[in-house]
Each structure stands twice: as structure tokens, then as C-alpha cells.
Amino acid sequence: MSDSAPGAGEPLLSAGQARRCCYELTGHKPSPSTYWRWILGGRLTATRVGGRLFTTESAIRAMLAADEQRNRGSAGARGAAAAARLSAALKANARREATS
């Protein structure tokens, strides 16, 4: 959570508006607890105004882009590991067939 506004001059979004914005960008509307977890966990930049937390569309887009980048990296590592396992299994099968 930030003490400064997430986007200078950009309209602030309430929790409900931010969830609708996520839906418009991704097709998935996060639950209220997910939204709060994003803010309290530091993934989504927010500012407190009058005791309520607000964010901006650019902060949501930045969080989604960071998540996409992180997911691409982990999927790449998982894909490489899966390819290595498949290669090892194919070699083991070839050895078994050669000795049969």
C-alpha cells in the first residue's frame, strides 16, 4: 500500500470499480477478499482516502502485466522440466526396446 496516489491525475477506483475494471481487462472478476489480498500483499498499489482504499486502472494494468510476466517465466521453467522428463522417458523406452 502506498501513501501517495497510484496515478497522478488518474481517477481513483473503489474496490467495486477496481473489481469491474479487472473483469473488463481479463474476463475474470476477483472476489473482494482477493482484491484486498492483492493490496495488503503489495501486489496492487493503492492509496487510502478517508479510511477507504482506492487504486487506479494503470495500477491494475501494471499488476496484471507483472503477473503475466511472472507466469510466463514459471511456465517456461515448467515446460523445460516437462520436456526433459519426456526426453528421459523416450530414451529409457528406446533402451528397453533395444534390449528386448
Buried (B, 14 or more C-beta within 10 A) or exposed (E): BEEEBBBEEEEBBEBEBBBEBBEEEEEEBBEEEBBBEBBEEEBBBBBEEEEEBBBBBEBBBBBBEEEEEEEEEEEEEEEEEEEEEEEEEEEEEEEEEEEE
